[in-house]
Every structure is written in structure tokens, then in C-alpha cells.
Amino acid sequence: MAQRVIEIASDDHSGAHDLKQALESDVSLSARVLRIVNSSAFGLRQRIANLQMAVTYLGFRQIRNLALTACIAEIFRNSEQIGSYRRDHLWRHSVSVGITARMIAMRRKIDQFEEIFLGGLLHDIGIVFADQYDHPKFRKMVLSLRPGESLEQFERTHLGYTHSELGELVGEKWNFPAMTRSAIRFHLDPGKAPAEFVRAVHCVALANYLITIKGLPSVGMNLTPPPTESVTALGLARSDLEAILLDLDDELSRNAALLGL
């Protein structure tokens, strides 16, 4: 069912009714979506009682993102720890990057900020797939991590590929939107993203760094270099970064239901 929801949510020809039907066939997923809709993140005065009301009130894109978030969360359920890495911490990192990327996009008045949230949410999906399906080599790679080198260098040495490359393949197989696939593939090198998505990917790259330095790195260790290129490309001043960091804790707190799925 998760695969079907993802396919519908990623299809430009799908509508709210298609997504609602897919959600209704999964009681557990529907319940999680409704719990999030009624959380403090949305601050609704009236409780949303069913999916039809949720779709009507929030619209297709937000419902799509909530459904995808709930689906993807299942992949991160096992909190096994390997060295500095924990899968549940990677989930908190991923959701936080999505929220922060959306904040940056809204501050810079970049369109499609809900799509940018999705790119941030899924930017590290390749890590958890490497963990699940290439586990012996992934474990060896994680235990070798040391400050001073990039995560991609360790990945190439021990896995033979990077999480960005693997994540892009997952995105293609699951028919993620093009912007989302670009964020997955280029969040560590946003200048190489397709021109139509480059500012969106810069939002994800900067969010990834900000969340990392706040103490939520993807693999439990800060291996992310400062994205000075993204700060410049987005036209952000020091005061902008300070304002984003100042607002970030409140925004993450409001979205606690997403973090704790």
C-alpha cells in the first residue's frame, strides 16, 4: 500500500480523489495522517474527522506530503545503533531538513515550497536503503567514519557508490517528482542540479547543514562541509541565517508529530 500511495502522490495526473481512495484502503496510514493533521503543526480550530475533510482543507500537496511522510517513516522504525549511527535519528534528521528547507524557501519566496519539503524529507533515503540491503558493507563503512572526510568518500571506499546515487535510483523506481530526485542526487553538490531546480536544491543543501550543526547529523557525526555556495546562491545575509536558526526550534516543536511518527 505504501508503494501505491507513493505512485499516486508522485503522478502529476493524479488528483485529491485518487490519493484519498488509496489512503482509505489503509486504515493505519489514514489514522496517522489524521493524527498529524490535527496536531499543533496546523493549529486548526476545528478537528478534522475524516480524509475528505483533510483533503478539502489542506489540499492535495500537503496531504500527499503527509501520506508520504507516514509511509516512509515505516522504513526507519528499527532503531538499531551502529557506532554513531541510529536509524531513528536519521528519521529526525530527514524530517527536520524537510521542515527547514521549506522555511528557507518561504523566506526567499521560492515557489513550490511543499515540493522542497519533500526533497528535504527524502534527501538521505539512500542511506537507509544501503543500511537495509547492503548491511554488512554499510556497517563496516559506518564503523570507519572519522571527522575530516566527507561521507561520500567513506561510501565510495566501502560501498562503491554514494547514498545520493542510490537514492536517485530509488526515486526513479518509485517515480518521485523530478525536483525530489534532484534534491536526493545533488544535495551535497547543488550547483550541479538541473537549472530549473537549482535554487530548490540549494534550500535542501543549506537545511541539511543547519540541521547537522544543530546536533542532528544523518549518521551521528558532522561530515557535511559548510554550503557557502548555497548561501550565496540564495542571496542570504548573516541576519537571514540567524533569523532562520532563531525560528527553527519553534518550527520543529510545532511539527513534533512528524518527528515522532
C-alpha positions as CSV (number, residue, x, y, z in Angstrom):
1,M,0.0,0.0,0.0
2,A,2.9,2.4,0.7
3,Q,4.1,1.9,-2.8
4,R,0.7,2.7,-4.3
5,V,0.3,5.9,-2.2
6,I,3.8,7.0,-3.4
7,E,3.0,6.3,-7.0
8,I,-0.3,8.3,-6.8
9,A,1.3,11.1,-4.9
10,S,4.1,11.4,-7.4
11,D,1.9,11.3,-10.5
12,D,1.2,14.8,-11.9
13,H,-2.1,13.4,-13.4
14,S,-3.4,12.1,-10.0
15,G,-5.9,14.2,-8.0
16,A,-7.0,14.5,-4.5
17,H,-9.7,11.9,-5.0
18,D,-7.2,9.3,-6.2
19,L,-5.0,9.9,-3.1
20,K,-8.0,9.8,-0.8
21,Q,-9.1,6.4,-2.2
22,A,-5.6,5.0,-1.7
23,L,-5.4,6.2,1.8
24,E,-8.8,4.9,2.7
25,S,-7.7,1.4,1.9
26,D,-5.1,1.5,4.6
27,V,-6.7,2.2,8.0
28,S,-3.4,2.6,9.9
29,L,-2.0,5.0,7.4
30,S,-5.2,7.1,7.4
31,A,-5.2,7.2,11.2
32,R,-1.6,8.5,11.2
33,V,-2.4,11.2,8.6
34,L,-5.4,12.4,10.5
35,R,-3.4,12.5,13.8
36,I,-0.8,14.7,12.1
37,V,-3.5,17.0,10.5
38,N,-5.0,17.5,14.0
39,S,-1.6,18.2,15.6
40,S,-0.4,21.6,16.7
41,A,1.6,21.9,13.4
42,F,-1.6,23.0,11.7
43,G,-3.3,24.9,14.5
44,L,-6.8,24.1,13.3
45,R,-9.7,25.5,15.2
46,Q,-12.0,22.6,14.2
47,R,-10.9,19.0,14.4
48,I,-10.6,17.2,11.1
49,A,-12.7,14.0,11.4
50,N,-12.1,12.2,8.1
51,L,-9.8,12.2,5.0
52,Q,-12.4,14.0,2.8
53,M,-12.3,17.0,5.2
54,A,-8.5,16.8,5.4
55,V,-8.1,16.9,1.6
56,T,-10.6,19.7,1.3
57,Y,-9.0,21.8,4.0
58,L,-5.3,21.2,3.3
59,G,-5.2,20.4,-0.4
60,F,-3.6,17.7,-2.4
61,R,0.1,18.7,-2.0
62,Q,0.0,18.8,1.8
63,I,-2.0,15.6,2.1
64,R,0.4,14.0,-0.4
65,N,3.4,15.0,1.8
66,L,1.7,13.8,5.0
67,A,0.9,10.5,3.4
68,L,4.4,10.1,2.0
69,T,5.9,11.0,5.4
70,A,3.8,8.4,7.1
71,C,4.7,5.8,4.6
72,I,8.5,6.5,4.6
73,A,8.5,6.6,8.4
74,E,7.9,2.8,8.4
75,I,11.3,2.3,6.8
76,F,13.0,4.0,9.8
77,R,11.2,2.1,12.6
78,N,14.1,-0.1,13.6
79,S,16.4,2.0,15.9
80,E,19.4,-0.3,15.7
81,Q,22.6,1.5,16.5
82,I,25.9,1.1,14.6
83,G,28.6,3.3,16.0
84,S,27.4,6.8,15.8
85,Y,24.5,6.0,13.5
86,R,20.9,5.3,14.5
87,R,18.1,4.9,12.1
88,D,15.6,6.7,14.2
89,H,18.0,9.7,14.5
90,L,18.3,9.6,10.7
91,W,14.5,10.0,10.5
92,R,14.6,13.0,12.8
93,H,17.3,14.5,10.7
94,S,15.4,13.9,7.5
95,V,12.1,15.4,8.7
96,S,14.0,18.4,10.2
97,V,15.8,19.0,6.9
98,G,12.5,19.0,5.1
99,I,10.9,21.5,7.5
100,T,14.0,23.7,7.4
101,A,14.2,23.6,3.6
102,R,10.6,24.7,3.4
103,M,11.3,27.6,5.9
104,I,14.3,28.8,3.7
105,A,12.2,28.5,0.5
106,M,9.4,30.5,2.1
107,R,11.8,33.2,3.3
108,R,13.3,33.5,-0.2
109,K,9.8,33.4,-1.8
110,I,10.7,30.4,-3.9
111,D,7.7,28.7,-5.4
112,Q,6.7,25.1,-4.7
113,F,7.9,25.1,-1.1
114,E,5.9,21.9,-0.4
115,E,7.9,20.1,-3.1
116,I,11.1,21.5,-1.4
117,F,9.9,20.0,1.9
118,L,9.6,16.6,0.1
119,G,13.1,16.9,-1.3
120,G,14.4,17.6,2.2
121,L,12.5,14.8,3.7
122,L,13.8,12.3,1.2
123,H,17.3,13.6,0.5
124,D,19.0,10.9,2.5
125,I,16.8,8.0,1.6
126,G,19.8,6.2,0.0
127,I,21.4,5.9,3.5
128,V,18.6,3.7,4.9
129,F,18.4,1.6,1.8
130,A,22.1,1.0,1.9
131,D,21.6,0.0,5.6
132,Q,18.8,-2.4,4.8
133,Y,20.0,-4.0,1.6
134,D,23.8,-3.8,1.8
135,H,24.0,-4.1,5.5
136,P,27.4,-5.8,6.1
137,K,29.3,-3.3,4.0
138,F,27.2,-0.4,5.4
139,R,28.0,-1.5,8.9
140,K,31.7,-1.6,8.1
141,M,31.5,1.8,6.5
142,V,29.7,3.4,9.5
143,L,32.3,2.0,11.9
144,S,35.1,3.5,9.9
145,L,33.7,7.1,10.0
146,R,36.1,9.7,11.2
147,P,35.9,13.5,11.2
148,G,37.9,15.2,8.4
149,E,36.5,13.4,5.4
150,S,33.1,13.6,3.6
151,L,30.5,10.9,4.0
152,E,30.7,10.3,0.2
153,Q,34.4,9.4,0.5
154,F,33.7,6.7,3.1
155,E,30.8,5.4,1.0
156,R,32.8,5.1,-2.2
157,T,35.6,3.3,-0.3
158,H,33.3,0.8,1.4
159,L,30.2,0.6,-0.7
160,G,31.4,1.5,-4.1
161,Y,28.6,4.1,-4.5
162,T,27.1,7.0,-2.6
163,H,23.8,7.4,-0.8
164,S,23.0,10.2,-3.3
165,E,23.4,7.8,-6.2
166,L,21.4,5.0,-4.6
167,G,18.7,7.4,-3.5
168,E,18.3,8.7,-7.1
169,L,17.8,5.1,-8.3
170,V,15.1,4.6,-5.6
171,G,13.5,7.9,-6.7
172,E,13.4,6.8,-10.3
173,K,12.0,3.3,-9.4
174,W,9.3,4.9,-7.2
175,N,8.5,7.7,-9.7
176,F,9.4,10.6,-7.3
177,P,8.9,14.0,-8.8
178,A,11.9,15.4,-10.8
179,M,12.6,18.1,-8.2
180,T,12.7,15.5,-5.4
181,R,15.1,13.3,-7.4
182,S,17.3,16.3,-8.0
183,A,17.4,17.1,-4.2
184,I,18.3,13.5,-3.5
185,R,21.0,13.4,-6.1
186,F,22.6,16.8,-5.7
187,H,22.0,18.0,-2.1
188,L,25.8,17.7,-1.5
189,D,26.7,19.4,-4.7
190,P,23.7,21.6,-5.5
191,G,25.5,23.6,-8.3
192,K,25.2,20.5,-10.5
193,A,21.4,20.3,-10.2
194,P,19.3,21.0,-13.3
195,A,18.8,24.7,-13.8
196,E,15.1,24.7,-13.1
197,F,15.7,23.0,-9.7
198,V,19.0,24.5,-8.6
199,R,17.5,27.0,-6.1
200,A,15.3,24.4,-4.6
201,V,18.3,22.0,-4.1
202,H,20.3,24.9,-2.5
203,C,17.5,25.2,0.0
204,V,17.9,21.5,0.9
205,A,21.7,21.7,1.0
206,L,21.6,24.6,3.4
207,A,18.9,23.0,5.5
208,N,21.0,19.8,5.7
209,Y,23.9,21.7,7.1
210,L,21.9,23.8,9.5
211,I,20.3,20.7,11.0
212,T,23.6,18.9,11.2
213,I,25.3,21.7,13.2
214,K,22.3,21.8,15.5
215,G,23.2,18.3,16.6
216,L,21.1,16.1,14.3
217,P,23.6,14.8,11.7
218,S,22.4,12.0,9.4
219,V,25.0,9.4,10.6
220,G,25.6,10.7,14.1
221,M,28.7,12.7,13.0
222,N,29.2,16.0,11.3
223,L,30.7,15.2,7.9
224,T,28.9,17.9,6.0
225,P,31.0,20.9,4.8
226,P,29.6,24.4,5.0
227,P,27.5,25.1,1.9
228,T,28.8,28.6,1.2
229,E,27.8,28.2,-2.4
230,S,24.1,27.8,-1.3
231,V,24.2,30.8,1.0
232,T,25.5,32.9,-1.9
233,A,23.1,31.5,-4.5
234,L,20.1,32.1,-2.3
235,G,21.2,35.7,-1.5
236,L,21.1,35.1,2.2
237,A,22.7,37.5,4.6
238,R,24.1,36.6,8.1
239,S,20.9,38.1,9.6
240,D,18.8,35.8,7.5
241,L,20.6,32.7,8.8
242,E,20.3,34.0,12.3
243,A,16.6,34.5,11.9
244,I,16.1,31.0,10.4
245,L,18.1,29.4,13.3
246,L,16.1,31.5,15.8
247,D,12.8,30.3,14.4
248,L,13.9,26.8,13.9
249,D,13.3,25.3,17.3
250,D,9.7,26.7,17.4
251,E,9.0,25.3,13.9
252,L,10.4,21.8,14.8
253,S,8.4,21.9,18.1
254,R,5.2,22.6,16.1
255,N,5.9,19.7,13.9
256,A,6.6,17.3,16.7
257,A,4.0,14.8,15.3
258,L,6.0,14.4,12.2
259,L,9.3,13.9,14.1
260,G,7.7,11.2,16.3
261,L,5.7,9.2,13.7
